[in-house]
Amino acid sequence: MQTLLAFAAALVSLRLAGALLARRRVAWGAALLAYAAASACLAWGAAHGWDARVFRVYYLAGGLLVAPLLGVGSLLLAGRRWAATAGLLWSGLAVGVAAAMPVHGGFAHAIPAAQHHVDTTARVVAIAGNGLGTLAVVVVALATFAARPLGNALILAGVAVAAVGSGLAGLGISAVSGFALVAAVLLYAGVEGPSFSRSRSLTTRGSAFPPVSFITWPTKKPSSPSLPPR
């Protein structure tokens, strides 16, 4: 059951990512692609067990990419074009960190805790990226809440659901996958939801557009302070 639920979360995230990419919401689409990859790793871990390679992909997608790309997507929707360059640079850094970081310790079927398998540097990078990405999404959402209340509320709800799912990682893959599935749908609905055309016209004039606690998506805490799976 937990394998099917994680696989469903991956498929839904992938489908929604494709819809966003088709509408040229590149950063948000890339964030949901990363979410899909992290959910696919959950499915693999449930079906076949975890190893260093699967965990490395999981940490890259869920711990290093999702929240920062969501932040980039929000900044781009707010008309901050420099965010595209920042997103590319961050993605390159994230891939480098995930490829180079030592992965140690044994694995079982449970979701691996980052603090048991990676060193401090990789966890600090994840904390910084998730914190800044989440901050960007929240600030932009709150700044434009009056112009787009329902869409921004859905985005904030999606972030909150992802954070709760991360905090409940100890309950197992089924719980995390269920939260990941709901979070992906909420985020998509928030970006493409009601009053988008109105908010888009606002962003072309330079106004801000459209998750809060600290998040890692959908990974279990990347460090002891934590979120972990724009």
C-alpha positions in Angstrom: 0.0 0.0 0.0 2.7 2.5 0.9 4.5 1.8 -2.4 1.3 2.5 -4.4 0.6 5.7 -2.5 4.2 7.0 -3.0 4.0 6.0 -6.7 0.6 7.9 -7.0 2.2 11.0 -5.4 5.0 10.8 -8.0 2.6 10.4 -10.9 0.4 13.2 -9.8 3.3 15.5 -9.2 4.8 14.6 -12.6 1.5 15.3 -14.3 1.0 18.6 -12.6 4.6 19.6 -13.3 4.0 18.9 -17.0 0.9 21.2 -17.0 2.9 24.0 -15.4 5.8 23.6 -17.8 3.3 23.7 -20.7 2.1 27.1 -19.4 5.7 28.3 -19.1 5.7 28.2 -15.3 9.2 26.8 -15.5 10.5 27.2 -12.0 7.2 25.9 -10.4 7.1 23.1 -12.9 10.7 22.2 -12.1 9.9 22.2 -8.4 7.0 19.7 -8.9 9.4 17.6 -11.1 11.7 17.5 -8.1 8.8 16.6 -5.9 7.9 13.8 -8.2 11.5 12.5 -8.1 11.5 12.5 -4.3 8.2 10.7 -4.2 9.5 8.1 -6.7 12.4 7.5 -4.4 9.9 6.9 -1.6 8.2 4.4 -3.7 11.5 2.7 -4.6 12.5 2.7 -0.9 9.2 1.1 0.1 9.4 -1.6 -2.6 13.1 -2.4 -2.7 14.7 -0.8 0.3 17.0 2.3 0.4 20.6 2.5 -0.6 23.1 5.3 -1.0 22.2 6.0 -4.6 18.5 6.3 -4.0 19.0 8.4 -0.9 21.3 10.7 -2.9 18.6 11.4 -5.5 16.0 11.8 -2.7 18.1 14.3 -0.9 18.9 16.3 -4.1 15.2 16.4 -5.1 13.5 16.8 -1.8 16.1 18.3 0.4 17.9 20.7 -2.0 15.6 21.6 -4.9 11.9 21.7 -4.2 11.6 24.7 -1.8 14.3 26.9 -3.5 12.6 26.4 -6.9 9.2 27.3 -5.4 10.8 30.5 -4.1 12.3 31.2 -7.5 8.9 30.6 -9.1 7.2 33.1 -6.8 9.9 35.7 -7.4 9.6 35.3 -11.2 5.8 35.7 -10.9 6.5 38.9 -9.0 8.5 40.2 -11.9 12.0 39.6 -10.4 13.8 38.4 -13.5 17.1 38.0 -11.7 15.5 35.0 -9.9 15.9 32.9 -13.0 19.7 33.2 -12.9 19.7 32.6 -9.1 17.6 29.5 -9.7 20.0 28.1 -12.3 23.0 28.8 -10.1 21.4 27.2 -7.1 20.4 24.1 -9.1 24.0 23.7 -10.2 25.2 24.0 -6.7 22.6 21.5 -5.4 23.6 18.9 -8.0 27.2 19.4 -7.1 26.6 19.1 -3.4 24.4 15.9 -3.8 27.0 14.3 -6.1 30.0 15.1 -3.9 28.6 14.6 -0.4 29.7 11.4 1.4 26.8 9.1 2.3 27.4 6.8 5.2 25.5 4.5 7.5 23.2 1.6 6.8 19.7 1.8 5.3 16.5 -0.1 5.9 12.9 0.4 4.6 12.2 3.4 6.8 12.7 6.9 5.4 16.4 7.8 6.1 17.1 10.7 8.4 19.6 13.0 6.8 21.5 13.6 10.0 22.3 9.9 10.1 23.8 9.7 6.6 25.3 13.1 5.4 27.7 15.5 6.9 27.1 19.0 8.2 28.0 20.9 5.0 25.2 19.2 3.0 22.7 19.8 5.7 23.7 23.4 6.1 23.2 24.0 2.3 19.8 22.3 2.5 18.7 24.5 5.5 19.8 27.7 3.7 18.1 26.8 0.5 14.9 25.7 2.1 14.8 28.6 4.4 15.3 31.2 1.7 13.0 29.5 -0.8 10.2 29.3 1.8 10.7 32.9 2.9 10.4 34.1 -0.7 7.2 32.2 -1.3 5.6 33.4 1.9 6.7 37.0 1.5 5.4 37.2 -2.1 2.1 35.4 -1.1 1.4 37.7 1.8 2.4 40.8 -0.2 -0.3 40.1 -2.8 -2.8 38.3 -0.7 -5.5 41.0 -1.1 -5.3 40.8 -4.9 -5.3 37.0 -5.0 -6.6 35.6 -1.7 -7.7 32.1 -2.8 -4.7 31.3 -4.9 -2.2 32.5 -2.3 -4.1 30.7 0.5 -3.8 27.4 -1.5 -0.1 28.0 -2.0 0.4 28.6 1.7 -1.7 25.6 2.5 0.4 23.4 0.2 3.6 24.5 2.0 2.0 23.9 5.4 0.9 20.4 4.3 4.3 19.6 3.0 5.9 20.8 6.3 3.5 18.7 8.4 4.2 15.7 6.2 7.9 16.1 6.8 7.4 16.4 10.6 5.4 13.1 10.5 8.1 11.2 8.6 8.5 8.9 11.5 5.0 7.5 10.8 6.3 6.0 7.6 6.2 6.3 3.8 2.5 6.1 3.6 2.0 9.2 5.7 4.6 11.2 4.0 3.4 10.2 0.5 -0.2 11.1 1.4 0.9 14.6 2.5 3.1 14.9 -0.6 0.2 14.1 -2.8 -2.1 16.7 -1.2 0.7 19.3 -1.1 1.4 18.9 -4.9 -2.3 19.4 -5.7 -2.7 22.4 -3.5 0.5 24.1 -4.9 -0.7 23.5 -8.5 -4.2 24.8 -7.7 -2.6 27.9 -6.1 -0.5 28.8 -9.0 -3.1 28.1 -11.7 -6.1 28.8 -9.6 -8.7 31.6 -9.5 -7.9 35.2 -10.3 -4.6 34.3 -11.9 -5.3 36.4 -14.9 -5.8 39.4 -12.7 -2.7 38.8 -10.7 -0.7 38.3 -13.8 -1.7 41.8 -15.0 -0.5 43.1 -11.7 2.9 41.4 -12.0 3.6 42.9 -15.3 3.5 46.3 -13.6 6.1 45.1 -11.1 3.8 44.2 -8.2 4.6 41.1 -6.1 2.8 37.8 -6.8 2.1 34.9 -4.9 5.0 28.2 1.5 6.8 28.8 6.6 8.0 27.0 9.0 11.2 25.5 7.7 10.6 22.9 5.0 12.4 20.0 3.3 10.4 18.4 0.5 9.4 15.6 1.0 12.5 14.5 2.8 12.8 13.9 6.5 14.6 16.8 8.4 17.8 17.6 6.5 19.2 18.6 9.9 18.1 18.4 13.5 16.7 22.0 13.6 14.2 21.5 10.7 11.2 20.5 7.4 11.9 16.5 4.8 10.0 16.1 0.7 9.3 26.3 -7.0 
